């Protein structure tokens, strides 16, 4: 097989994978590891990490190492094949926070939630086994990642230090990607581990926002909006109940 023909096959393979492909995927189009090595020497492909390559000229992304590590979880499967699984591997914890642009916690180790036990000899990759409902993850540029709410819950359960967790919660709340009530509910089971009274998710949320530099006026406004919203829901519920009572009285 000529080098040009090999490169075209690999480019087609990588087209739906951010310009990336694995050694195992290359074999499916007839390109051996030895041929890959020669293509790399000629600058036609670039080796990103063991078993993962990028087509030269494909856009460089700061997430490409994370994407390459995700592809390597099921190296022979295409990205589409992985996404069509009942539960694909999902970027999680600090890696998810980084992808969402939340906080400034280090994400030197790439973290994934997988459906079944999987080991890695790589020091920069960590797998966690868990069942994930479909609503607990989303896609960011084609990469599956835990939702903002799930990411906060996972990091709190993982006992991420309070300073970094506060920054992540702050960014999620002030950018309206996480409702304050949902944030408080997510923090509630872990409030005591962060020095708040047992079950006081709201108090912990308020403290986190204060520690993360959110002005008190902004926190009070958020609390008022939440109270007003709850009052409106309660009023609507009461009005509906009253209407149903009157309807039963008329029909009687």
Secondary structure as UniProt FT lines:
FT   HELIX           3..14
FT   TURN            15..19
FT   STRAND          20..22
FT   HELIX           23..28
FT   TURN            29..30
FT   HELIX           33..41
FT   TURN            42..43
FT   STRAND          45..49
FT   TURN            50..51
FT   STRAND          52..55
FT   TURN            56..57
FT   TURN            62..63
FT   HELIX           64..71
FT   HELIX           72..74
FT   TURN            75..76
FT   HELIX           79..83
FT   TURN            86..87
FT   STRAND          90..91
FT   HELIX           93..100
FT   STRAND          110..114
FT   TURN            123..124
FT   STRAND          125..129
FT   HELIX           134..136
FT   STRAND          137..140
FT   TURN            141..142
FT   STRAND          143..146
FT   HELIX           148..157
FT   TURN            158..159
FT   HELIX           162..174
FT   TURN            175..176
FT   HELIX           180..188
FT   TURN            189..190
FT   HELIX           191..194
FT   TURN            198..199
FT   HELIX           201..211
FT   TURN            212..213
FT   HELIX           216..251
//
